[in-house]
Amino acid sequence: MLTAVPLATRPDFGISAVACRADHTRWSAPEVRSDYRVVLVRRGRFRRRAAGVAADLDATVAYVGVPGEEESFAHPDGGDHCTAISVTPELWRSLAGEGHRAGAGTGVGAGAGRAGQALYVDPRLDLAHRRLIATARSGDVDYALAEELLTLLSTAIGRTAAGPTPLGRASPEHDRRLVAAAREAIVEGHPASNALLPLAELLGVSPYRLSRAFPRELGVSVTRYRHRVRIGRALDRLEAGEKGLGALAAELGYADQAHLTRTMRQYLGHTPARLRRLLAAAGV
């Protein structure tokens, strides 16, 4: 039995928690998919066969799947729990380049590398996986989760690409211009700035490059910068006596009032209601 619970879904990507309860050594019927995907095991293990090469997968070895690839699975140990990340070809190519193909050696044996399917999960990638799952619960899918996803995908692509990718560092001048344009869009409230991926598309760069440019130029992530702008607007409204916190949260782009409250407490140590009282007292 296979069950999949969506953790986050957007037009460019989907992340699901997948649980498989099965116990068989035989290979399943071949299937072909049209998406790029990275599947990381949380518990248990299983086998995957693609391009005529079989790989044993567990918490230390993930796999990268590409469109048009025929794959089969076997579950000799009773099942597993995985995180499945599905990505559109457009997003994948923005990170990997137009000529990308999985294939170079991955450090998981010569046969696995040639198929481009096995990906060694070192401690850094393990942490990126855990952070992705934790961030999916935060409610900030369009920025915080998107940045965690881009970090994970860039690692997977960098280790499986058979050739150069567009993930190298840009010049400082390029970073300055890019961050300046992104800041303007965020501050002015351009509709594309509601999510990281549309913002990158508006600026004509890969989302990974935009994500990496902010820490290099400002010392903070684009997610934290956007929070800074929204928190400033929230403080303006609270200082003016705003009482409709649910409406305020929606207007500022938070998932709900609870998300606004968590963010204000995280950055300022107080709830919105407490901040409203503090600001009112400061004006006495």
C-alpha positions as CSV (number, residue, x, y, z in Angstrom):
1,M,0.0,0.0,0.0
2,L,1.3,3.4,-1.0
3,T,0.1,6.7,0.6
4,A,1.3,10.2,-0.2
5,V,0.5,13.2,2.0
6,P,1.2,16.6,0.3
7,L,3.5,18.8,2.4
8,A,3.6,21.7,-0.1
9,T,2.2,22.2,-3.6
10,R,2.9,25.0,-6.0
11,P,2.8,25.2,-9.8
12,D,6.6,24.6,-10.0
13,F,7.0,21.9,-7.4
14,G,5.4,19.5,-5.1
15,I,6.7,17.9,-1.9
16,S,5.0,14.9,-0.4
17,A,5.5,12.5,2.5
18,V,5.3,9.0,1.0
19,A,4.8,5.8,3.0
20,C,5.0,2.4,1.4
21,R,3.9,-0.7,3.3
22,A,5.0,-3.6,1.1
23,D,7.1,-6.7,1.4
24,H,8.2,-8.2,-1.9
25,T,11.5,-8.9,-3.6
26,R,10.1,-8.9,-7.1
27,W,10.2,-5.8,-9.3
28,S,7.0,-3.8,-9.8
29,A,5.7,-3.2,-13.3
30,P,7.8,-0.5,-15.1
31,E,6.4,3.0,-15.0
32,V,7.4,6.3,-16.7
33,R,7.0,9.8,-15.3
34,S,7.3,13.2,-16.9
35,D,8.8,15.2,-14.0
36,Y,12.2,15.6,-12.4
37,R,12.2,14.4,-8.9
38,V,14.4,13.8,-5.9
39,V,13.4,11.1,-3.4
40,L,15.0,10.9,0.0
41,V,14.4,8.1,2.5
42,R,13.5,8.9,6.0
43,R,13.1,5.4,7.4
44,G,13.4,1.9,6.0
45,R,14.9,1.0,2.6
46,F,13.8,-0.1,-0.9
47,R,15.3,-0.9,-4.3
48,R,14.9,1.0,-7.5
49,R,15.8,0.0,-11.0
50,A,16.2,2.5,-13.9
51,A,18.2,2.4,-17.1
52,G,18.9,-1.3,-16.4
53,V,20.7,-0.4,-13.1
54,A,19.5,-1.3,-9.7
55,A,20.2,0.8,-6.6
56,D,19.6,0.1,-2.9
57,L,18.2,3.2,-1.2
58,D,18.0,4.1,2.4
59,A,18.6,7.2,4.6
60,T,22.2,7.5,3.2
61,V,21.4,7.1,-0.5
62,A,18.6,9.0,-2.3
63,Y,17.7,9.0,-6.0
64,V,17.2,11.5,-8.8
65,G,14.6,10.7,-11.4
66,V,14.3,12.3,-14.8
67,P,11.5,12.6,-17.3
68,G,10.9,9.6,-19.6
69,E,12.9,7.3,-17.5
70,E,11.5,3.8,-17.0
71,E,11.7,2.7,-13.4
72,S,10.7,-0.3,-11.2
73,F,10.7,-0.8,-7.5
74,A,11.1,-3.6,-5.0
75,H,10.5,-3.6,-1.2
76,P,12.3,-6.6,0.4
77,D,12.2,-5.1,3.9
78,G,8.6,-4.4,4.6
79,G,8.2,-0.7,3.5
80,D,9.7,2.7,3.9
81,H,9.0,6.4,4.5
82,C,10.3,9.0,2.0
83,T,10.1,12.6,1.1
84,A,9.3,12.9,-2.6
85,I,10.1,16.2,-4.4
86,S,8.6,16.7,-7.8
87,V,9.9,19.6,-10.0
88,T,8.8,20.9,-13.3
89,P,11.3,20.7,-16.2
90,E,11.3,24.5,-16.3
91,L,12.4,24.9,-12.7
92,W,14.9,22.1,-13.0
93,R,16.5,23.6,-16.1
94,S,16.7,27.0,-14.4
95,L,19.1,25.4,-11.9
96,A,20.8,22.8,-14.1
97,G,20.9,24.5,-17.5
98,E,19.3,23.7,-20.8
99,G,21.7,20.9,-21.6
100,H,21.5,19.1,-18.3
101,R,21.4,15.4,-18.1
102,A,21.9,13.2,-15.0
103,G,24.8,10.9,-15.4
104,A,28.2,11.8,-14.0
105,G,29.6,9.7,-11.2
106,T,27.9,10.3,-7.9
107,G,30.2,8.5,-5.5
108,V,27.8,5.6,-5.0
109,G,29.5,3.1,-7.3
110,A,30.2,3.2,-11.0
111,G,26.9,1.7,-12.2
112,A,24.7,4.0,-10.1
113,G,26.6,7.0,-11.3
114,R,26.1,6.2,-14.9
115,A,22.4,5.9,-14.5
116,G,22.3,9.3,-12.6
117,Q,19.9,7.7,-10.1
118,A,21.8,7.3,-6.9
119,L,22.8,10.3,-4.7
120,Y,24.9,10.0,-1.6
121,V,23.2,11.7,1.3
122,D,26.0,13.2,3.3
123,P,25.4,15.0,6.6
124,R,24.8,18.4,4.9
125,L,22.2,16.9,2.5
126,D,20.6,15.1,5.4
127,L,20.3,18.4,7.3
128,A,18.9,20.1,4.2
129,H,16.3,17.3,4.0
130,R,15.3,17.7,7.7
131,R,15.1,21.5,7.4
132,L,12.9,21.2,4.3
133,I,10.4,19.1,6.3
134,A,10.5,21.4,9.3
135,T,10.0,24.5,7.1
136,A,7.1,22.9,5.3
137,R,5.3,23.0,8.7
138,S,6.0,26.8,9.1
139,G,3.4,28.0,6.7
140,D,5.8,30.1,4.6
141,V,5.8,28.0,1.5
142,D,6.6,30.7,-1.1
143,Y,9.8,32.0,0.5
144,A,11.2,30.1,3.4
145,L,10.3,26.7,2.0
146,A,11.3,27.7,-1.5
147,E,14.8,28.7,-0.3
148,E,15.3,25.4,1.6
149,L,14.1,23.5,-1.5
150,L,16.5,25.4,-3.8
151,T,19.4,24.6,-1.5
152,L,18.5,20.9,-1.6
153,L,18.0,20.8,-5.3
154,S,21.2,22.7,-6.0
155,T,23.1,20.0,-4.1
156,A,21.4,17.2,-5.9
157,I,22.0,18.8,-9.3
158,G,25.6,19.6,-8.6
159,R,26.3,16.0,-7.7
160,T,24.5,14.4,-10.6
161,A,25.0,16.8,-13.5
162,A,27.2,15.5,-16.4
163,G,28.7,18.9,-17.1
164,P,28.7,22.5,-15.9
165,T,25.5,24.1,-14.4
166,P,24.5,27.8,-14.0
167,L,25.0,27.5,-10.2
168,G,28.4,29.2,-10.1
169,R,28.9,32.5,-8.4
170,A,28.0,35.7,-10.3
171,S,30.1,38.9,-10.1
172,P,29.6,41.3,-7.1
173,E,28.2,43.9,-9.5
174,H,25.6,41.5,-10.8
175,D,24.6,40.6,-7.3
176,R,24.2,44.3,-6.4
177,R,22.0,45.0,-9.4
178,L,19.9,41.9,-8.8
179,V,19.4,42.5,-5.1
180,A,18.5,46.2,-5.8
181,A,15.9,45.2,-8.3
182,A,14.5,42.5,-6.0
183,R,14.3,44.9,-3.1
184,E,12.4,47.4,-5.2
185,A,9.9,44.8,-6.3
186,I,9.4,43.6,-2.7
187,V,9.1,47.1,-1.2
188,E,6.8,48.3,-3.9
189,G,4.6,45.2,-3.5
190,H,4.9,43.9,-7.1
191,P,2.6,40.9,-7.4
192,A,5.5,38.7,-8.5
193,S,7.2,39.4,-5.1
194,N,4.6,37.4,-3.3
195,A,6.7,34.3,-4.0
196,L,10.4,33.7,-4.6
197,L,10.0,31.8,-7.9
198,P,7.8,34.3,-9.7
199,L,10.1,37.1,-8.4
200,A,13.1,35.4,-10.0
201,E,11.2,35.0,-13.2
202,L,10.3,38.7,-13.2
203,L,14.0,39.5,-12.8
204,G,15.1,37.0,-15.5
205,V,17.3,34.9,-13.2
206,S,17.2,31.5,-11.7
207,P,15.6,31.4,-8.2
208,Y,18.8,29.8,-6.9
209,R,20.9,32.8,-8.0
210,L,18.5,35.2,-6.5
211,S,18.4,33.3,-3.3
212,R,22.3,33.2,-3.1
213,A,22.7,36.9,-4.0
214,F,20.9,38.3,-0.9
215,P,23.3,36.8,1.7
216,R,26.3,37.9,-0.3
217,E,25.0,41.4,-0.8
218,L,23.0,42.2,2.4
219,G,24.1,39.5,4.8
220,V,20.5,38.1,5.1
221,S,18.4,35.7,3.1
222,V,15.7,37.0,0.7
223,T,13.2,35.4,3.1
224,R,14.4,37.4,6.1
225,Y,14.5,40.6,4.0
226,R,10.9,40.1,2.9
227,H,10.0,39.4,6.6
228,R,11.7,42.7,7.5
229,V,9.6,44.6,5.0
230,R,6.4,43.0,6.1
231,I,7.1,43.4,9.8
232,G,7.8,47.1,9.3
233,R,4.4,47.4,7.6
234,A,2.8,45.5,10.4
235,L,4.4,47.7,13.0
236,D,3.1,50.8,11.2
237,R,-0.4,49.4,11.4
238,L,-0.2,48.3,15.0
239,E,1.3,51.7,16.0
240,A,-1.8,53.3,14.4
241,G,-4.0,51.0,16.6
242,E,-4.9,48.2,14.1
243,K,-7.1,45.6,15.9
244,G,-8.1,43.3,13.0
245,L,-5.1,41.0,13.1
246,G,-6.6,38.4,10.8
247,A,-7.3,40.9,8.1
248,L,-3.8,42.4,8.6
249,A,-2.2,39.0,8.3
250,A,-4.0,38.4,5.0
251,E,-3.2,41.8,3.6
252,L,0.5,41.3,4.4
253,G,0.6,37.9,2.8
254,Y,0.8,35.7,5.8
255,A,-0.9,32.3,5.7
256,D,-3.1,33.3,8.7
257,Q,-3.1,35.2,11.9
258,A,-1.2,32.5,13.7
259,H,1.6,32.8,11.1
260,L,1.8,36.5,11.6
261,T,1.9,36.0,15.4
262,R,4.7,33.4,15.1
263,T,6.8,35.6,12.9
264,M,6.4,38.7,15.1
265,R,7.3,36.7,18.2
266,Q,10.3,35.1,16.4
267,Y,11.8,38.5,15.3
268,L,10.6,40.8,18.0
269,G,9.9,38.6,21.0
270,H,6.3,39.8,21.3
271,T,2.9,39.0,19.9
272,P,1.1,41.6,17.7
273,A,-1.3,42.4,20.5
274,R,1.6,43.0,22.9
275,L,3.4,45.1,20.4
276,R,0.3,47.2,19.8
277,R,0.2,48.0,23.6
278,L,3.9,48.7,23.7
279,L,3.7,51.1,20.8
280,A,0.6,52.8,22.2
281,A,2.5,53.3,25.6
282,A,5.5,54.7,23.8
283,G,3.4,57.4,22.2
284,V,1.9,58.6,25.5
